[in-house]
Amino acid sequence: MLGETASSVLEGDRVIAIRVMAERSQIDRVANLRELPLRTPDGNLVKLSQVASLEETPGQLELHREDLRQNVAVTARLEGRDLGSAIAEIQKKLSLDKSIPPGTIEYGGLYKQQQESFRNLVLVLALAIFLVFTVLLMEFGSFYEPVAIVFGAVLAMFGTVLGLWLTGTSLNVVSFLGAIIGVGIVAKNGILMLDFVEHLRAEGANLEDALIRSGHRRLRPVLMTSMAAAFGMLPLAYGIGSGADMLKPLAIAVIGALCISVLLSLVATPTVYYLLRRMFDNLASAQPQAST
C-alpha cells in the first residue's frame, strides 16, 4: 500500500511505478481497517488486526519538538525475539528506505538502556582486569605471572561465548556479568598453578620440572573448585526455581568459562609463562657481559 511499489511498466525512458490503494469504502472505519487483508513475505494472507493493534485517538493537544523537529515516539513489544537482533533487523530495513533523511530516527527505550549498560560493563571488565593484574604484580613481584594469568583469564571469555552459542542464549547484561565472574575464577586457578611453580623453583627445580610438577599437584584442586562452581550453577542454567529465568544467562556464561578453565589453567597459562621466561632469559643471556 502507499510508499510500496506493486509493479512497474515501461512507457516511452521511462519506468512508471504502479501502486495499489485500498478502496475508500473499505477503510472509512476502524472496524473495516482491522479486516484489511495483507500478504506476508511467504505469500499467506493475514488480517491487519493479526499483526497490529488499531486505536482511535483524539487530536493532539500539544506537539513535542526537539531541535525544531517534531518528535514522535514509535513503540513496539517483542515476542520470541531478543532485543539486539530485532533492533538490528529494524535498522537494516529502515536504512534501505531512502525517503527517511539521515539522523531523523533515534533508538531509545530499553535498547538505549541496554547499550549504556554494555558500555558500563565493558568499562567494569577492563577495570577488573587491570585491578587483577595490579594485585598479581604486587604478589609475584614480576610481570611474567600476571601476564600469563590474565591472558588465560581473558581466554575464558571464549568459553562463555561458546556456551551461549550452544544453548541459543543471547549476550545480554546478565550473561556479560557471568563472563566477568568466569574471568575471576580462571584467574584464581592460574594463581594456584603459578604460585606452586615459584615454590618449586625456590627449592631448586628447573622451569620445566616445576611447571610439570605444579600441573600434577594443582590438577585436583582446580578440578574440584571448577566442578563445584559449575554444578552449583546447573539449577540456574536449567531455569529451576522462581526467578531463575532471569539469572539463566549468567549461569550459562559462568559454566562456559569453567568448562575450559582447566585447559586454560593447566595448559595456556603455564605455556605463556614458560615462553615469557624463556624469551627474556635468552635476551638477558645474549647481552654482552661487562668487563671488570
C-alpha positions as CSV (number, residue, x, y, z in Angstrom):
1,M,0.0,0.0,0.0
2,L,1.0,3.7,-0.5
3,G,5.4,4.1,-0.5
4,E,5.2,0.2,-1.5
5,T,5.5,-0.4,-5.4
6,A,3.3,-3.2,-6.5
7,S,4.7,-3.3,-10.1
8,S,6.1,-1.1,-12.8
9,V,5.7,-0.7,-16.5
10,L,8.0,0.8,-19.2
11,E,6.1,3.6,-21.1
12,G,8.1,5.7,-23.6
13,D,12.6,6.0,-20.7
14,R,10.7,6.0,-18.5
15,V,9.6,3.5,-15.7
16,I,6.1,4.1,-14.3
17,A,5.6,2.8,-10.8
18,I,2.2,1.1,-10.1
19,R,0.9,1.4,-6.6
20,V,-2.1,-0.2,-5.1
21,M,-4.5,1.7,-2.8
22,A,-7.5,0.1,-1.0
23,E,-11.0,1.4,-1.8
24,R,-12.1,4.2,0.5
25,S,-15.3,2.4,1.3
26,Q,-13.2,-0.4,2.9
27,I,-11.1,1.8,5.1
28,D,-13.5,4.5,6.3
29,R,-13.9,2.8,9.7
30,V,-11.5,1.3,12.1
31,A,-13.5,-2.0,12.1
32,N,-13.0,-2.2,8.3
33,L,-9.3,-1.5,8.7
34,R,-8.9,-4.4,11.1
35,E,-10.2,-6.7,8.4
36,L,-7.9,-5.4,5.8
37,P,-6.0,-8.3,4.2
38,L,-2.3,-8.2,4.0
39,R,0.0,-10.5,2.1
40,T,3.0,-11.7,4.1
41,P,6.5,-12.3,2.5
42,D,5.8,-16.0,2.3
43,G,2.6,-15.4,0.3
44,N,0.0,-16.0,3.0
45,L,-2.8,-13.6,3.7
46,V,-3.4,-12.3,7.2
47,K,-5.7,-9.6,8.6
48,L,-4.3,-6.3,9.7
49,S,-5.7,-7.0,13.2
50,Q,-3.5,-10.1,13.5
51,V,-0.3,-8.1,13.2
52,A,-1.2,-4.7,14.5
53,S,-3.4,-3.0,17.1
54,L,-5.5,-0.1,15.8
55,E,-6.8,2.5,18.2
56,E,-8.6,5.8,17.6
57,T,-7.1,8.8,19.5
58,P,-8.3,12.4,19.6
59,G,-6.3,15.2,18.0
60,Q,-3.1,16.0,19.8
61,L,-3.3,18.9,22.3
62,E,0.5,19.5,22.0
63,L,3.3,18.7,19.7
64,H,6.7,17.6,21.1
65,R,9.7,19.1,19.3
66,E,13.4,18.6,19.7
67,D,15.9,20.8,17.8
68,L,13.0,22.4,16.0
69,R,11.8,19.0,14.7
70,Q,8.6,17.2,15.6
71,N,9.3,14.3,18.0
72,V,7.0,11.2,17.5
73,A,7.6,8.1,19.6
74,V,7.0,4.7,18.0
75,T,6.9,1.8,20.4
76,A,6.6,-2.0,20.0
77,R,6.6,-5.1,22.1
78,L,8.8,-8.1,21.1
79,E,7.8,-11.7,21.4
80,G,10.1,-14.7,20.7
81,R,13.0,-12.4,19.8
82,D,15.9,-10.9,21.6
83,L,16.2,-7.1,21.7
84,G,19.5,-6.8,20.0
85,S,18.8,-8.9,16.9
86,A,15.3,-7.3,16.5
87,I,16.7,-3.7,16.6
88,A,19.5,-4.7,14.2
89,E,16.9,-6.0,11.7
90,I,14.8,-2.9,12.1
91,Q,17.8,-0.7,11.5
92,K,18.7,-2.6,8.4
93,K,15.3,-2.3,6.9
94,L,14.9,1.4,7.6
95,S,18.4,2.1,6.2
96,L,17.1,0.8,2.8
97,D,14.3,3.4,2.8
98,K,15.9,6.4,1.0
99,S,12.9,8.6,1.8
100,I,14.0,8.8,5.5
101,P,16.6,11.6,6.0
102,P,19.7,10.6,7.9
103,G,19.6,11.4,11.6
104,T,15.8,11.6,11.9
105,I,15.5,8.3,13.8
106,E,16.8,7.7,17.3
107,Y,16.5,4.3,19.1
108,G,15.7,4.7,22.8
109,G,13.8,2.9,25.4
110,L,15.1,-0.4,26.6
111,Y,17.6,-0.6,23.7
112,K,19.3,2.6,24.7
113,Q,19.5,1.4,28.3
114,Q,20.9,-1.9,27.1
115,Q,23.7,-0.1,25.1
116,E,24.6,2.1,28.0
117,S,24.7,-1.0,30.3
118,F,27.0,-2.8,27.9
119,R,29.4,0.2,27.7
120,N,29.4,0.4,31.5
121,L,30.1,-3.4,31.8
122,V,33.0,-3.2,29.3
123,L,34.5,-0.5,31.5
124,V,33.9,-2.7,34.6
125,L,35.6,-5.7,32.8
126,A,38.6,-3.6,31.8
127,L,38.9,-2.2,35.3
128,A,38.6,-5.7,36.8
129,I,41.4,-7.0,34.6
130,F,43.6,-4.0,35.5
131,L,43.0,-4.5,39.2
132,V,43.7,-8.2,39.0
133,F,46.9,-7.5,37.1
134,T,47.9,-4.9,39.7
135,V,47.3,-7.3,42.6
136,L,49.2,-10.1,40.9
137,L,52.1,-7.8,40.1
138,M,52.4,-6.9,43.8
139,E,52.0,-10.5,44.9
140,F,54.6,-12.1,42.5
141,G,56.9,-9.1,42.1
142,S,57.4,-9.7,38.3
143,F,55.5,-9.3,35.1
144,Y,55.7,-13.0,34.0
145,E,53.0,-14.4,36.2
146,P,50.4,-11.5,35.9
147,V,50.7,-11.5,32.1
148,A,50.3,-15.3,31.9
149,I,47.4,-15.4,34.3
150,V,45.5,-12.5,32.8
151,F,46.0,-14.0,29.3
152,G,44.4,-17.2,30.4
153,A,41.6,-15.4,32.2
154,V,40.7,-13.3,29.1
155,L,40.6,-16.5,27.0
156,A,37.9,-17.8,29.3
157,M,35.5,-15.4,27.6
158,F,35.7,-17.7,24.5
159,G,34.2,-20.5,26.7
160,T,31.4,-18.1,27.7
161,V,30.6,-17.2,24.0
162,L,30.7,-20.9,23.1
163,G,28.3,-21.8,25.9
164,L,25.9,-19.0,24.9
165,W,26.0,-20.1,21.3
166,L,25.4,-23.8,22.0
167,T,22.4,-23.0,24.2
168,G,21.0,-20.3,21.9
169,T,21.2,-17.7,24.6
170,S,21.7,-14.1,23.7
171,L,24.5,-11.9,25.0
172,N,22.9,-9.5,27.4
173,V,23.7,-7.7,30.6
174,V,23.2,-10.7,32.8
175,S,25.4,-13.0,30.6
176,F,28.1,-10.3,30.5
177,L,28.2,-10.4,34.3
178,G,28.6,-14.1,34.1
179,A,31.6,-13.6,31.8
180,I,33.2,-11.3,34.3
181,I,32.7,-13.9,37.1
182,G,34.2,-16.6,34.8
183,V,37.3,-14.4,34.2
184,G,37.8,-14.1,38.0
185,I,37.5,-17.9,38.6
186,V,40.0,-18.7,35.8
187,A,42.4,-16.1,37.2
188,K,42.2,-17.8,40.6
189,N,43.1,-21.2,39.1
190,G,46.1,-19.6,37.4
191,I,47.3,-18.2,40.7
192,L,47.1,-21.7,42.3
193,M,49.2,-23.1,39.4
194,L,52.0,-20.5,39.2
195,D,52.3,-19.9,42.9
196,F,53.3,-23.5,43.4
197,V,55.8,-23.1,40.4
198,E,57.6,-20.4,42.3
199,H,57.7,-22.6,45.4
200,L,59.3,-25.5,43.5
201,R,61.8,-23.2,41.8
202,A,62.8,-21.8,45.2
203,E,63.6,-25.5,46.1
204,G,66.0,-25.7,43.1
205,A,63.8,-27.3,40.4
206,N,64.3,-26.1,36.9
207,L,61.5,-24.3,35.0
208,E,60.2,-27.3,33.0
209,D,60.1,-29.7,36.0
210,A,58.4,-27.0,38.2
211,L,55.7,-26.5,35.6
212,I,55.0,-30.2,35.2
213,R,55.0,-31.0,38.9
214,S,52.8,-28.0,39.6
215,G,50.3,-29.2,37.0
216,H,50.1,-32.6,38.6
217,R,49.8,-31.1,42.1
218,R,47.2,-28.4,41.3
219,L,45.1,-30.6,38.9
220,R,42.9,-31.8,41.8
221,P,42.1,-28.5,43.5
222,V,41.5,-26.8,40.1
223,L,39.1,-29.6,39.1
224,M,37.3,-29.5,42.5
225,T,36.8,-25.8,42.5
226,S,35.7,-25.6,38.9
227,M,33.3,-28.6,39.1
228,A,31.8,-27.4,42.4
229,A,31.1,-24.0,40.9
230,A,29.7,-25.5,37.6
231,F,27.4,-28.0,39.4
232,G,26.3,-25.2,41.7
233,M,25.2,-23.2,38.7
234,L,23.3,-26.1,37.0
235,P,19.9,-25.4,38.7
236,L,20.1,-21.8,37.4
237,A,21.2,-22.9,34.0
238,Y,18.2,-25.2,33.7
239,G,15.9,-22.4,35.0
240,I,14.8,-24.3,38.1
241,G,13.2,-22.2,40.8
242,S,11.4,-18.9,41.0
243,G,13.3,-16.1,39.2
244,A,15.8,-18.5,37.7
245,D,15.0,-17.5,34.1
246,M,16.4,-14.0,34.8
247,L,19.7,-15.5,36.0
248,K,19.9,-18.3,33.5
249,P,22.2,-16.5,31.0
250,L,24.6,-15.7,33.9
251,A,24.8,-19.4,34.9
252,I,25.4,-20.5,31.3
253,A,28.1,-17.9,30.9
254,V,29.9,-19.0,34.1
255,I,29.6,-22.7,33.2
256,G,31.0,-22.0,29.7
257,A,34.1,-20.3,31.2
258,L,34.5,-23.1,33.8
259,C,34.4,-25.8,31.2
260,I,37.6,-24.6,29.6
261,S,39.1,-23.2,32.8
262,V,41.0,-26.5,33.4
263,L,42.6,-26.3,29.9
264,L,43.5,-22.7,30.4
265,S,44.8,-23.0,33.9
266,L,46.9,-26.1,33.3
267,V,47.9,-25.5,29.6
268,A,47.5,-22.0,28.3
269,T,48.7,-20.1,31.4
270,P,51.8,-22.3,32.0
271,T,52.7,-22.2,28.3
272,V,52.6,-18.4,28.2
273,Y,54.6,-18.2,31.4
274,Y,57.2,-20.6,30.0
275,L,57.5,-18.6,26.7
276,L,57.9,-15.3,28.6
277,R,60.5,-16.6,30.9
278,R,62.5,-18.3,28.1
279,M,62.3,-15.2,25.9
280,F,63.5,-12.8,28.5
281,D,66.1,-15.2,29.8
282,N,67.5,-15.6,26.2
283,L,67.5,-11.8,25.8
284,A,69.4,-11.4,29.1
285,S,72.0,-14.1,28.2
286,A,72.5,-12.5,24.8
287,Q,73.6,-9.2,26.2
288,P,77.4,-8.8,26.4
289,Q,78.9,-9.1,29.9
290,A,80.6,-6.0,31.2
291,S,84.3,-6.5,31.8
292,T,85.7,-5.6,35.2
